[in-house]
Amino acid sequence: MQREGLDTRMSKIAIVTDSNSGITQAEGARRGIHVLPMPFMIDEVTYYEDIDLTQEQFYEKLKSGANIATSQPSPDSVTSLWDKLYRI
């Protein structure tokens, strides 16, 4: 498999980051980077950055005075991704 000039067939290295890095899901997919989405709690509803909440939507909610809290990817989401990548 070729991805931007890199031969990933025999690669034993995976790049993983969270969406706080500024790398979108689409850009990560193009570059072979696995991006864990950051969870946001907005008015007690959980959203995941770049999955079910765009940056534009986030800033609209921020401007409207919504109650916003951030978190980090759950340990389960991190280990699930690692397990998936380990099997590749």
C-alpha positions in Angstrom: 0.0 0.0 0.0 1.4 3.4 -1.0 0.5 6.5 0.9 2.2 9.8 -0.1 5.3 8.0 -1.2 5.6 5.8 1.8 5.4 2.0 1.6 3.3 1.0 4.6 3.1 -2.8 3.8 5.9 -3.8 6.1 5.8 -0.8 8.5 5.8 -1.7 12.2 5.4 1.9 13.2 2.1 3.7 13.6 1.6 7.4 14.3 -1.2 8.1 16.8 -2.3 11.5 18.1 -5.4 13.1 19.4 -7.5 15.7 17.6 -6.0 18.4 19.9 -3.0 18.2 17.6 -4.9 20.1 15.0 -4.8 17.2 12.6 -8.3 16.5 11.2 -9.6 13.0 10.6 -9.4 13.6 6.8 -5.8 14.9 7.0 -4.8 12.0 9.3 -6.3 9.5 6.8 -4.4 11.1 4.0 -1.1 11.0 5.9 -1.5 7.6 7.6 -1.9 9.2 11.0 -4.4 7.7 13.4 -6.3 10.5 15.2 -8.3 9.9 18.4 -11.1 12.4 18.7 -11.2 14.7 21.7 -14.5 14.6 23.7 -16.3 17.8 24.5 -19.2 18.1 26.9 -21.5 20.8 25.7 -24.5 21.5 27.9 -24.1 18.0 29.3 -24.0 16.3 25.9 -20.8 14.6 24.7 -19.5 15.4 21.3 -16.3 14.1 19.6 -14.2 16.6 17.7 -14.3 16.2 14.0 -16.6 13.2 14.3 -20.0 14.7 15.3 -18.9 18.3 16.0 -17.1 20.5 13.5 -14.9 23.4 14.5 -17.5 25.8 13.2 -20.2 24.2 15.4 -17.9 24.3 18.4 -17.3 28.0 18.0 -21.0 28.7 17.4 -21.8 27.0 20.7 -19.0 28.8 22.5 -20.3 32.2 21.2 -23.8 31.3 22.3 -22.6 30.9 25.9 -23.0 27.1 26.1 -21.5 25.3 29.1 -18.4 23.6 27.6 -16.0 21.2 29.2 -13.2 19.3 27.6 -11.7 15.9 28.4 -9.2 13.5 26.9 -9.7 10.3 24.9 -10.8 7.5 27.3 -8.2 4.9 28.2 -10.5 2.3 26.5 -10.5 4.3 23.2 -6.7 4.5 23.4 -6.1 0.9 24.2 -8.7 -0.2 21.6 -6.9 1.7 18.9 -3.5 0.3 20.0 -5.0 -3.3 20.0 -6.3 -2.7 16.5 -3.0 -1.4 15.2 -1.0 -4.2 16.9 -3.0 -6.7 14.8 -2.2 -5.0 11.5 
